[in-house]
Amino acid sequence: MIQSLSIINRQLSIKCENITKTYNKGELLAVDDVSFAVEKGELFGLIGPDGAGKTSIFRILTTVLLADKGTATVAGFDVVDDYRAIRNRVGYMPGKFSLYQDLTIKENLEFFATVFGTTIEENYELIKDIYDQIKPFNNRRAGKLSGGMKQKLALCCALIHKPEVLLLDEPTTGVDVVSRKEFWDMLKKLKQQGITILVSTPYMDEANLCERIALIQNGKILSVDTPQNIIKAFPVSLYAAKADNIYKLLTDFRKSDFVASAYASGEYMHLTLKEDKPDSIRMLTQYAAQHGHSDAEIKKITPGIEDSFIRLMQQPN
């Protein structure tokens, strides 16, 4: 889906145009003609499962990987011609913890500050809220930190040179729920300071924390819009159902002539119909009872980002 033209005349921090990237001499298509733009000061999410092409896009934007086709700019600079300027203006947090495990918290911070020709003190106000949470453990080696503390340290190191653009590749993967929430709270505060943030995540619930998102699967952008608009665009009614034997209920509904799609979603299954009718819930309940599910609970619900993502995946290219 092509991104809306409403942002063309606004100031952009990131712009990708028809980016394509392959591996293994062209055998593996990782990024397929991807185009999207991120406005200055925006919190933008790249949402998709593992293997969707998110990391390849981040590596292209951070100038460590060349695209086969297409162009991209970051902070107004071309990722090929102006790679040095971009590296000075971007803070990058890769998906895998990549700081020096044998260095302490403070040593890691001092090292990255020195690399960028600055000091912890010079940009302390920017990292203060995050750094104060890990400062009591300044002398602990990075390899001995918990997942949440590693996350905070990596974010401090990415911010230590006061970047214009912050690129965060799956920063909350493998982190506990509390640390995930804390991390997103920190991103909102950073956004208030004018930093443009591009964050990728496989967690659909995190999409709602972004101002706009791009849904990506198999290297191809499915939709770019606000989470609210993507949900509003869901074109049919959505139903949730559950029973004691929910796996059999899912199998039975998939065999029916009137169900368009049925898939597991938490403790319920979600389904759409080929033709929605006023008595759809009664019809679904009767069908379930005929197949031995006298305890089936069925209700109409509002779709979420995950439902929209699944439906977009099912649409023909």
C-alpha positions in Angstrom: 0.0 0.0 0.0 1.4 3.4 -1.0 1.9 5.9 1.8 -0.4 9.0 1.8 1.0 12.1 0.0 -0.1 14.4 2.9 3.5 14.5 4.4 5.3 15.3 1.2 5.7 19.0 2.0 6.6 18.5 5.6 10.1 18.2 6.9 11.3 14.5 6.8 13.9 12.9 8.9 13.9 9.5 7.1 12.8 8.8 3.6 13.0 5.4 1.8 12.1 5.1 -1.9 11.8 1.8 -3.6 14.4 0.1 -1.4 15.2 -3.5 -2.5 17.8 -5.8 -0.8 18.6 -9.4 -1.7 21.1 -11.9 -0.3 22.8 -15.1 -1.6 23.4 -13.5 -5.0 19.8 -12.5 -5.4 18.2 -15.8 -4.3 16.7 -14.4 -1.1 14.6 -11.2 -1.3 14.7 -9.5 2.1 13.4 -6.1 1.3 10.9 -5.7 -1.6 10.5 -2.2 -3.1 9.9 -0.5 0.3 8.9 3.1 0.5 8.0 5.1 3.6 8.8 8.4 5.2 9.2 9.6 8.8 8.5 13.2 9.8 10.9 15.2 11.9 10.1 14.6 15.6 7.8 11.6 14.9 7.7 8.3 16.8 7.3 5.8 13.9 7.0 2.1 14.2 8.1 -0.6 11.7 5.9 -3.5 12.7 6.3 -7.1 11.6 7.4 -10.6 12.6 10.9 -12.0 12.5 12.2 -12.3 9.0 10.0 -9.5 7.7 13.0 -7.4 6.6 13.1 -4.9 9.4 16.8 -5.3 10.4 17.9 -5.1 6.7 16.1 -1.7 6.5 17.8 -0.5 9.7 21.2 -1.5 8.5 20.7 0.4 5.2 19.5 3.5 7.1 22.6 3.3 9.4 24.9 3.0 6.3 26.3 -0.4 7.2 24.5 -2.2 4.3 24.0 -1.1 0.7 20.6 -1.5 -0.9 20.5 -3.3 -4.3 18.0 -0.7 -5.6 16.3 2.5 -4.4 17.4 5.5 -2.4 17.2 6.5 1.2 18.0 9.7 3.2 18.4 10.2 7.0 18.4 13.7 8.4 18.5 15.0 4.9 21.7 13.1 3.9 22.0 10.3 1.4 22.9 6.9 3.0 25.5 6.2 0.3 27.0 9.6 -0.5 26.8 11.1 2.9 27.4 8.2 5.2 29.8 10.0 7.5 27.4 12.8 8.2 24.6 10.3 9.0 26.7 8.4 11.4 27.3 11.5 13.4 23.6 12.4 13.5 22.1 9.0 14.2 21.8 6.9 17.4 21.5 3.2 16.7 20.4 0.4 19.0 20.6 -3.0 17.3 18.4 -5.9 18.2 21.2 -7.9 19.7 23.0 -6.4 22.7 26.3 -5.3 21.2 28.0 -3.3 23.9 31.3 -4.4 25.5 30.4 -7.1 27.9 33.6 -6.8 29.9 33.4 -3.1 30.4 31.3 -1.6 33.2 28.3 0.6 32.7 30.3 3.8 33.1 33.2 2.5 30.9 30.8 1.7 28.1 29.3 5.2 28.3 32.7 6.9 28.4 33.9 4.9 25.5 31.0 5.8 23.2 31.1 9.5 24.3 34.8 9.6 23.4 34.1 8.0 20.0 31.8 10.8 19.2 34.0 13.5 20.7 31.8 14.4 23.6 31.5 13.5 27.3 28.8 12.1 29.6 28.6 15.5 31.4 28.1 17.5 28.1 24.9 15.6 27.2 23.8 14.5 30.7 20.4 16.2 30.6 19.4 14.1 27.6 20.2 10.7 29.2 19.6 11.8 32.9 16.2 10.1 33.3 17.5 6.8 31.9 21.0 6.9 33.3 19.9 7.6 36.9 18.1 4.3 36.9 21.3 2.3 36.2 23.9 4.7 37.8 23.9 2.9 41.2 25.4 -0.1 39.2 28.1 2.0 37.4 30.8 -0.4 38.3 29.0 -3.6 37.2 30.1 -5.2 34.0 27.6 -5.0 31.1 27.6 -8.7 30.6 26.3 -9.1 34.2 23.3 -6.8 33.8 19.6 -7.9 33.5 17.8 -7.6 30.2 16.1 -4.4 31.3 19.3 -2.8 32.5 21.1 -3.8 29.3 18.3 -2.1 27.4 18.7 1.1 29.3 22.5 1.1 29.0 22.3 0.5 25.2 19.8 3.4 24.9 22.1 5.7 26.9 25.0 4.8 24.6 22.9 5.5 21.5 22.0 8.9 22.9 25.3 10.0 24.3 26.2 12.2 21.3 22.7 13.9 21.2 21.6 12.4 17.8 18.9 13.9 15.6 17.5 10.5 14.7 17.2 7.4 16.9 17.0 4.0 15.2 15.9 1.2 17.5 15.8 -2.3 16.1 13.5 -4.5 18.2 14.7 -2.9 21.5 12.1 -4.7 23.7 12.5 -8.3 22.4 13.2 -10.7 25.2 12.6 -8.0 27.9 10.0 -8.4 30.7 6.7 -6.7 30.5 7.5 -4.0 33.1 10.8 -3.1 31.4 8.9 -2.9 28.0 6.5 -0.4 29.5 9.3 1.6 31.1 11.2 1.7 27.8 8.2 3.1 25.9 7.7 5.7 28.5 11.3 6.8 28.0 10.8 7.0 24.2 7.8 9.3 24.7 10.0 11.6 26.8 12.7 11.6 24.2 10.2 12.5 21.5 9.2 15.5 23.5 12.8 16.7 23.2 12.5 16.8 19.4 14.3 13.5 18.6 12.9 11.5 15.6 12.5 7.9 16.6 12.1 4.9 14.2 11.5 1.7 16.2 10.9 -1.8 15.0 9.0 -4.5 16.9 7.4 -7.8 16.4 4.9 -7.1 19.2 1.6 -5.9 17.7 0.5 -4.3 21.0 3.4 -1.9 20.7 2.1 -0.5 17.4 -0.5 1.5 19.3 2.3 3.3 21.1 3.5 4.9 17.9 2.1 7.9 16.1 2.3 6.1 12.7 3.3 2.7 11.7 4.4 0.6 8.6 3.2 -3.0 8.6 5.7 -5.2 6.9 5.7 -8.9 6.0 8.1 -10.8 3.7 10.0 -7.6 2.9 7.0 -5.8 1.6 5.1 -2.9 3.2 1.4 -3.8 3.7 0.2 -0.4 5.0 1.4 2.9 6.3 -0.8 5.0 8.5 -1.8 5.8 12.1 -2.7 2.7 14.1 -6.2 4.1 14.5 -6.7 4.6 10.8 -5.4 1.1 10.0 -7.9 -0.4 12.4 -10.8 1.8 11.1 -10.0 0.5 7.6 -10.9 -3.1 8.7 -13.7 -3.7 6.2 -15.9 -6.4 7.8 -17.3 -7.4 11.2 -15.0 -9.4 13.5 -16.2 -12.0 16.0 -14.5 -13.7 18.9 -15.3 -17.2 20.0 -14.2 -19.7 22.6 -15.2 -23.1 24.0 -13.7 -25.7 26.3 -12.2 -27.4 23.2 -11.1 -24.3 21.3 -8.8 -26.1 18.9 -11.7 -28.3 17.7 -13.9 -25.2 17.5 -11.3 -23.5 15.4 -11.1 -26.5 13.1 -14.9 -26.8 12.8 -15.3 -23.2 11.9 -12.6 -23.4 9.2 -14.6 -26.2 7.6 -17.8 -24.2 7.4 -19.1 -22.7 4.2 -19.8 -19.2 5.7 -16.6 -18.4 7.6 -14.0 -16.4 5.6 -11.2 -16.6 8.1 -10.6 -18.1 11.5 -7.4 -17.9 13.6 -6.3 -18.2 17.2 -5.9 -15.0 19.3 -5.1 -15.5 23.0 -7.8 -17.3 24.8 -10.3 -16.7 22.0 -10.3 -17.3 18.3 -11.2 -14.5 15.9 -13.2 -15.0 12.7 -14.8 -13.1 9.9 -17.7 -14.2 7.7 -18.2 -14.3 3.9 -21.4 -12.5 4.4 -22.4 -10.7 7.6 -26.0 -10.8 8.7 -28.1 -9.4 11.6 -28.3 -12.8 13.2 -24.7 -13.9 12.6 -24.0 -14.5 16.3 -27.0 -16.9 16.5 -25.9 -18.6 13.3 -22.4 -19.1 14.6 -23.7 -20.3 18.0 -26.0 -22.9 16.3 -23.2 -24.1 14.1 -20.9 -24.6 17.1 -23.7 -26.5 19.0 -24.3 -28.8 16.0 -20.6 -29.7 16.2 -20.7 -30.5 19.9 -19.8 -27.1 21.4 -22.8 -26.4 23.6 -20.6 -24.1 25.8 -19.4 -21.8 22.9 -19.2 -18.1 23.7 -19.4 -15.9 20.6 -19.4 -12.1 20.5 -18.8 -9.2 18.1 -15.6 -7.3 18.8 -13.5 -4.3 17.6 -10.5 -5.4 15.6 -6.9 -4.6 16.7 -3.7 -4.1 14.8 -3.0 -7.8 14.7 -6.3 -8.5 13.1 -5.6 -5.8 10.5 -2.2 -7.2 9.9 -3.5 -10.8 9.3 -6.2 -9.5 6.9 -3.7 -7.5 4.9 -1.4 -10.5 4.7 -4.3 -12.6 3.2 -5.0 -10.1 0.5 -3.6 -10.8 -3.0 -0.7 -8.6 -4.0 
